[in-house]
Amino acid sequence: MTLAGHRIDPQLADAFGGVLAVLALATLAGLALKLVVRTESARATVDNANARIRTWWVLCVIFGLTLVIGPTGSLVLFGLMSFLALREYITLVATRRADHHTLFWTFFIFTPLQYFLLGLRWSGFVIVIPVYAFLFLPAVMALAGDTRSFLERAAKIQWGLMICVYCLSYAPALYMLDIPGYGPDAKLLLYLVIVDQASDVLQYVWGKLLGRHKIAPTVSPNKTWEGFVGGIVSATAIGTALWWMTPFTPLVSAAVSLLITLLGFAGGLVFSAIKRDSGVKDYGTIVQGHGGILDRMDSLIFAAPVFFHVVRFFYALK
Amino acid sequence: MTLRRFAGVIAAGARLISGVQVSWRGGRPPARQSVFFANHTSHLDFVVLWSSLPRAMRRRTRPVAAQDYWHHGLRRTLAVDVFNAILVPRGHGQASREASARDTIDRIVNDMGDRYSLIIFPEGTRGTGEAVGPFKSGLYYLCLRKPELALIPAYIENLNRILPKGEFLPVPFISRVTFGPSSFIESSESKEHFLARMRDALCALQPR
């Protein structure tokens, strides 16, 4: 199969076609539900679900196109998402006037640098932010001369850079893994994103259907044990069923999927805690029906680095 | 005149950089001559505020800017040719203060005619972004001359973090413009009462 002169891996096309088919079914189900529901609150839930589904189409088209373009496409997409996610994060965090230069370095030097290094396929991308930016940024901040809440301010900016840029950049970094008999392949990225996002959606769906017992009521009123178990089990089942697009056996694929979903859950919880602390409901409005970039990417941010290192440790050429 | 076309492009760029989220707390503004008055913390203020207005309203809205700052070169091109700003002197001279203030109001009233709405920063200068400063009396004298003007407060958040006073390079933040409900000057309202009431209306839009 080819698209715009690019040869498309048939397995990639199958997996992506599957995603679009599920989305089409969800769209039809959403339309049907809209005709059925009567109560005010149910209507609000269905309208929000339909808005989310519409946005999913846009996200899938963008993501699909970048997969077709190849590594550069994915790097640009994730680089842009890191930038917007960092903007959402820093907007929430109290910064002071003296942080201006530190923030400039964070946004316009280290963020592009991280993705540029990935573009060069240089394995040193794993240390630039945790070592060099980690030491450099507080030095810039100290030079600005404002010592009030110094440690808090430095830590908050570093945390944002680690989370929004470093951790998220591990998703397109999957292109760098050279796995014998499998190769560097876009399918691994698609697999991670499908399992991770399916887990998010299914936790939401199971929670809406059966949710009774809250897991962490002070952090997120929407996370229930029923949603957690239902979402993790069904997303792990999906991941297991997709073993053919990975270098894994079905059993390993099940274990890896479970790991992705559990990490994704942890990511969602952590980002809910930050929102609760800052007194906001969403990080932004850019992703219609979902909130901000961080509301959509919180689980991937946690899952991507661990997935990368696990696969590299067990499968990739050193 | 053709430069005015760039206003839309610049406004789109400003919306992109500032990621501005706009909310109208008092419903949509009335379709009449209005004064949008806002807190002032950044050079980006009037561009972002202008670009937050509905498209049809933008063409009929002119910012009022300080002559001493916007009078020369590229700044003048931007303010006058692109954004159709009304440039006014800031009150510096002590002796002829009263007279020049009257001249300024005359100029604004003349330039706005019965067509244009205004964007005004009544603090007169850029603040730190933490507290809204006291209002200059220009807004009061303008309303004495044109009491039919609808007064709409607009609170601008976070633009000072994007480009603080004295900085050249911007840093991206998501900013917010909140428009409040409109009000009018009351008959025989004192200057102090009016200015305090307007300042309160603006401060009421501050996030807690």
Interface residues (C-beta under 8 A of the other chain):
Chain A: F83 R87 E88 I90 T91 T95 R97 H100 L103 F104 F107 F108 G284 T285 I286
Chain B: G19 Q21 T128 N158 R161 P164 E167 L169 V171 P172 F173 I174
